[in-house]
Amino acid sequence: MPFNDPDATDPMTLHGVEIETDDANASREMAICFIEEYARLGFSPKGIMELFLRPDFAGPRMAVTQLGRDAIAALIDGCFLSRGPRSTRVSVDNIPETGIRLPVLESKE
């Protein structure tokens, strides 16, 4: 299949949808989804906040702009409280200029 000619019947084709809403809660719900996703990937609360503050992450950055840093911090804290103590067992370290380090994948020789 050519790159610019996706198959309309392919269920794995990525489709983005923009939805306009006047609901002030929409940004909060979006932020919660981002936080849950990053937490499940193994990011620490500090690492998640850093991602929300980076301008190259448009969705999380928009949530910080609309809700404020304190509200995002409270959502992150709430996520990790609800996930329990196991949520921080696996961590991902975001290392500037070198990428991401996932300690669980490192060999212990």
C-alpha positions as CSV (number, residue, x, y, z in Angstrom):
1,M,0.0,0.0,0.0
2,P,1.4,3.4,-0.9
3,F,2.3,5.7,2.1
4,N,-0.1,8.5,1.1
5,D,-3.0,6.1,0.2
6,P,-4.2,4.5,3.5
7,D,-6.7,1.7,3.4
8,A,-10.0,3.0,4.7
9,T,-10.9,-0.5,6.0
10,D,-7.7,-0.9,8.0
11,P,-8.7,-0.9,11.7
12,M,-5.2,0.0,12.8
13,T,-5.1,3.3,10.8
14,L,-4.6,6.2,13.2
15,H,-7.3,8.8,13.1
16,G,-7.2,12.1,15.0
17,V,-10.3,14.0,15.9
18,E,-10.6,17.5,17.1
19,I,-13.5,18.3,19.4
20,E,-14.4,21.9,20.4
21,T,-15.9,22.2,23.8
22,D,-16.9,24.9,26.2
23,D,-16.5,22.5,29.1
24,A,-13.8,23.7,31.4
25,N,-13.4,20.1,32.7
26,A,-12.2,18.9,29.3
27,S,-8.6,20.1,29.9
28,R,-8.6,18.4,33.3
29,E,-9.7,15.1,31.9
30,M,-7.1,15.3,29.2
31,A,-4.4,16.0,31.8
32,I,-5.5,13.0,33.8
33,C,-5.3,10.8,30.7
34,F,-1.7,12.0,30.0
35,I,-0.7,11.5,33.7
36,E,-2.1,8.0,33.7
37,E,-0.3,7.1,30.5
38,Y,3.1,8.4,31.7
39,A,2.6,6.8,35.1
40,R,2.0,3.4,33.4
41,L,5.1,3.9,31.3
42,G,7.1,4.2,34.5
43,F,7.7,7.9,34.8
44,S,8.1,9.4,38.3
45,P,5.9,12.2,39.5
46,K,8.8,14.6,38.9
47,G,9.3,13.3,35.4
48,I,5.7,13.7,34.5
49,M,5.7,17.3,35.7
50,E,8.8,17.9,33.6
51,L,7.0,16.6,30.5
52,F,4.0,18.9,31.2
53,L,6.4,21.9,31.3
54,R,8.2,21.1,28.1
55,P,6.9,23.2,25.1
56,D,7.4,20.4,22.7
57,F,4.6,18.3,24.4
58,A,1.7,20.4,23.1
59,G,-1.2,18.7,24.9
60,P,0.3,18.6,28.3
61,R,1.7,22.1,28.0
62,M,-1.8,23.4,27.0
63,A,-3.2,21.7,30.2
64,V,-0.6,23.5,32.4
65,T,-1.4,26.8,30.7
66,Q,-5.2,26.4,31.2
67,L,-5.2,24.7,34.7
68,G,-2.0,26.0,36.3
69,R,1.0,24.2,37.6
70,D,-0.5,23.6,41.1
71,A,-3.6,21.9,39.6
72,I,-1.4,19.6,37.5
73,A,0.8,18.8,40.5
74,A,-2.3,17.9,42.5
75,L,-3.6,15.6,39.7
76,I,-0.2,13.9,39.5
77,D,-0.2,13.3,43.3
78,G,-3.7,12.0,43.2
79,C,-2.8,9.6,40.4
80,F,0.2,8.1,42.4
81,L,-1.9,7.9,45.5
82,S,-4.6,5.9,43.8
83,R,-2.0,3.6,42.1
84,G,-0.4,2.7,45.4
85,P,3.2,1.9,46.4
86,R,3.9,-0.3,43.4
87,S,3.5,2.6,41.0
88,T,7.1,3.8,41.7
89,R,8.8,0.4,41.5
90,V,9.8,0.9,37.8
91,S,11.1,4.3,37.0
92,V,12.1,6.1,33.8
93,D,14.7,8.7,34.0
94,N,14.6,11.5,31.5
95,I,18.2,12.4,30.9
96,P,18.8,15.8,29.1
97,E,20.4,15.4,25.7
98,T,20.8,11.6,26.0
99,G,17.2,10.5,26.1
100,I,15.5,8.2,28.5
101,R,17.0,5.6,30.8
102,L,14.9,2.7,32.0
103,P,16.8,1.0,34.8
104,V,14.8,-2.2,34.7
105,L,16.3,-3.0,31.3
106,E,19.9,-2.6,32.5
107,S,21.9,-5.8,33.1
108,K,23.4,-6.4,36.5
109,E,26.7,-8.0,35.8
